[in-house]
Structure formats: structure tokens, C-alpha cells
Amino acid sequence: MGRKLGSEIAAAALTLLGACAAEADNRLDVILSTVQQAQENLNACIVDTYNDPQFEPLGSHMPMNMRGVTMDQLRDERLATDDEITMLKLYEESVRVCRKSYLDELRPVAPTVAALSESTYSRNHAYLADLMDKKLSWGGYISGVVGNYRKLSPKVAEELQRIRNGLSQAQ
């Protein structure tokens, strides 16, 4: 009788541990899929905005994706013209909506990743303000934004790993 009860307890414990592991795995899957889906939605929104014909003149100064930046764009010492500044304000209003949706998708499941992204957006906005105030060239603006995104990527990867480790330890 004692041996049977012991094996039943062990089986119940294994079942419980398996359920905890499955729950942690499910939570991780939800987090990772949400981050991926939010990123895809953000990219699609930005592509739509970038491809809007009214913003076409900005394309010579800034790439749609900062990974596609050219050396000419990085070296561009020209200041934004008044017409470009007007376009930038409209562009930024549209892209701000994209970023807000992205952050809103992330906050419930990965609030720390959302906070990291929001902080980067804030730093990028400071560069944009300097560009629009003609304190910074196009190349200076692009260099600053590219640098911020290069810093963000490993931070997000590290945070996702921390979340993964925390869920694994919870198992």
C-alpha cells in the first residue's frame, strides 16, 4: 500500500511538473509569437507609411529600414529644408501611430521589451527634433537612429533570454 501511494504521489508530482513546464512553455510561446507578430505589424505599418507618395522625397535621405542605410545617407551633411521638415512632421505623425500600436501589443505580454523600445523611440525623437531644428544634418540624424537601433537589438535579445530563463526556472 505504501509503495503504491508513493508511486501515485510521484506520478502526480510528475504530472504537476509537466503541467508547470507546459504552462511555462506556453507562456514563452505566447510572448515570442506576440513579439514577432507585433514586429511584423509595425514593419507593415511603416512600409505603408514610407511608400505613401507624399513622403517619396524623404527616401533619398532615410531608408525604410535602418538596416538598409547607405554610406551616402550616413555622410549626408545637408540640413533638412523647410519642405522636408513639413513632410517629416507628417511622416512622424503617421509612424507614431505605428509605434503606439506596436507598444500596445507588447505591453501586456512583454512590458520590459516595450519599455526598451519606447526608450529608443524617445532617443530617436530627440535626434529628429534636432534635425527639424536644423541643429543636425540628415547624416547625423540617420547615424544616431541607426546607433540606437543597434543598441536596442541586443538588449531585446537579452531581455527575451531573461524571460525565457525566468520561465524555465519557474518550471
C-alpha positions as CSV (number, residue, x, y, z in Angstrom):
1,M,0.0,0.0,0.0
2,G,2.8,2.5,0.9
3,R,4.7,1.7,-2.2
4,K,1.6,2.3,-4.4
5,L,0.8,5.6,-2.6
6,G,4.5,6.6,-3.1
7,S,4.3,5.9,-6.8
8,E,1.0,7.7,-7.1
9,I,2.5,10.7,-5.4
10,A,5.5,10.6,-7.7
11,A,3.2,10.2,-10.7
12,A,1.1,13.1,-9.6
13,A,4.2,15.2,-9.0
14,L,5.5,14.4,-12.5
15,T,2.1,15.3,-13.9
16,L,2.1,18.6,-12.0
17,L,5.7,19.4,-13.1
18,G,4.8,18.5,-16.6
19,A,1.8,20.8,-16.4
20,C,4.0,23.6,-15.0
21,A,6.6,23.1,-17.7
22,A,3.9,23.1,-20.4
23,E,2.4,26.3,-18.9
24,A,5.8,28.0,-18.9
25,D,6.4,26.8,-22.5
26,N,3.0,28.1,-23.5
27,R,3.7,31.4,-21.8
28,L,7.0,31.7,-23.7
29,D,5.4,30.7,-27.0
30,V,2.8,33.5,-26.4
31,I,5.4,36.0,-25.6
32,L,7.6,35.1,-28.6
33,S,4.8,34.9,-31.0
34,T,3.3,38.2,-29.8
35,V,6.7,40.0,-30.1
36,Q,7.1,38.5,-33.6
37,Q,3.5,39.5,-34.7
38,A,3.9,43.0,-33.2
39,Q,7.1,43.4,-35.1
40,E,5.5,42.3,-38.4
41,N,2.6,44.6,-37.8
42,L,5.0,47.5,-37.1
43,N,7.0,46.8,-40.2
44,A,3.9,46.6,-42.4
45,C,2.6,49.9,-41.0
46,I,5.9,51.6,-41.5
47,V,6.2,50.2,-45.1
48,D,2.7,51.6,-45.9
49,T,3.7,55.0,-44.5
50,Y,7.1,55.0,-46.2
51,N,5.6,54.1,-49.5
52,D,3.0,56.9,-49.3
53,P,3.8,59.0,-52.4
54,Q,3.7,62.2,-50.4
55,F,6.8,61.0,-48.5
56,E,8.8,59.9,-51.5
57,P,11.2,62.9,-51.3
58,L,12.4,61.7,-47.9
59,G,13.6,58.4,-49.3
60,S,16.8,59.9,-50.6
61,H,17.7,60.8,-47.0
62,M,16.4,57.9,-45.0
63,P,15.9,54.2,-45.7
64,M,12.7,52.5,-44.9
65,N,14.6,50.0,-42.8
66,M,17.6,51.3,-41.0
67,R,19.5,48.1,-41.8
68,G,19.4,49.3,-45.4
69,V,21.1,52.6,-44.8
70,T,23.7,53.6,-47.4
71,M,27.1,55.3,-46.8
72,D,25.8,58.3,-48.8
73,Q,22.9,58.6,-46.3
74,L,25.2,58.4,-43.3
75,R,27.6,61.0,-44.8
76,D,24.8,63.4,-45.9
77,E,25.8,66.8,-44.3
78,R,22.8,68.6,-45.7
79,L,20.3,70.1,-43.3
80,A,16.6,69.4,-43.8
81,T,14.8,72.0,-45.9
82,D,11.6,73.6,-44.7
83,D,9.6,71.5,-47.1
84,E,11.3,68.3,-45.8
85,I,10.6,69.4,-42.2
86,T,6.9,69.8,-43.1
87,M,7.0,66.3,-44.6
88,L,8.9,64.9,-41.7
89,K,6.2,66.2,-39.3
90,L,3.5,64.4,-41.2
91,Y,5.6,61.3,-41.6
92,E,6.3,61.2,-37.9
93,E,2.6,61.6,-37.0
94,S,1.9,58.5,-39.2
95,V,4.8,56.4,-37.9
96,R,3.9,57.4,-34.3
97,V,0.6,55.6,-34.7
98,C,2.5,52.5,-35.9
99,R,4.8,52.6,-32.9
100,K,2.0,53.1,-30.4
101,S,0.2,50.1,-31.8
102,Y,3.4,48.1,-31.5
103,L,4.0,49.1,-27.9
104,D,0.3,48.4,-27.1
105,E,0.7,44.9,-28.5
106,L,3.8,44.3,-26.4
107,R,2.9,45.8,-23.1
108,P,0.6,43.0,-21.8
109,V,3.0,40.1,-22.5
110,A,6.5,41.7,-22.7
111,P,6.4,45.0,-20.8
112,T,10.1,45.2,-20.4
113,V,10.6,44.8,-24.2
114,A,8.0,47.5,-24.8
115,A,9.9,49.8,-22.3
116,L,13.2,49.2,-24.1
117,S,11.6,50.1,-27.4
118,E,9.8,53.1,-26.1
119,S,13.1,54.4,-24.6
120,T,14.7,54.0,-28.0
121,Y,11.9,55.8,-29.8
122,S,12.3,58.7,-27.3
123,R,16.0,59.0,-28.1
124,N,15.3,58.8,-31.8
125,H,12.7,61.6,-31.4
126,A,15.4,63.8,-29.9
127,Y,17.5,63.3,-33.0
128,L,14.5,64.0,-35.1
129,A,13.9,67.3,-33.2
130,D,17.5,68.3,-33.8
131,L,17.1,67.5,-37.5
132,M,14.0,69.6,-37.7
133,D,15.6,72.4,-35.7
134,K,18.4,72.3,-38.2
135,K,20.9,71.5,-35.4
136,L,21.7,68.2,-37.0
137,S,22.4,67.1,-40.6
138,W,20.5,64.2,-42.3
139,G,23.6,62.0,-41.9
140,G,23.8,62.9,-38.2
141,Y,20.2,62.0,-37.7
142,I,20.5,58.7,-39.5
143,S,23.7,57.8,-37.7
144,G,22.0,58.5,-34.3
145,V,18.9,56.4,-35.2
146,V,21.0,53.5,-36.6
147,G,23.2,53.6,-33.4
148,N,20.1,53.5,-31.2
149,Y,18.6,50.5,-33.0
150,R,22.0,48.7,-32.9
151,K,21.9,49.1,-29.2
152,L,18.3,48.1,-28.9
153,S,18.6,44.7,-30.7
154,P,21.0,43.0,-28.2
155,K,19.0,44.5,-25.3
156,V,15.8,43.0,-26.6
157,A,17.5,39.6,-27.2
158,E,19.0,39.7,-23.7
159,E,15.6,40.6,-22.2
160,L,13.9,37.8,-24.1
161,Q,16.6,35.4,-22.9
162,R,16.0,36.6,-19.3
163,I,12.3,36.0,-19.7
164,R,13.0,32.5,-21.1
165,N,15.3,31.7,-18.2
166,G,12.8,33.0,-15.7
167,L,10.1,30.8,-17.1
168,S,12.5,27.8,-17.2
169,Q,13.3,28.3,-13.6
170,A,9.6,28.6,-12.7
171,Q,9.2,25.1,-14.0
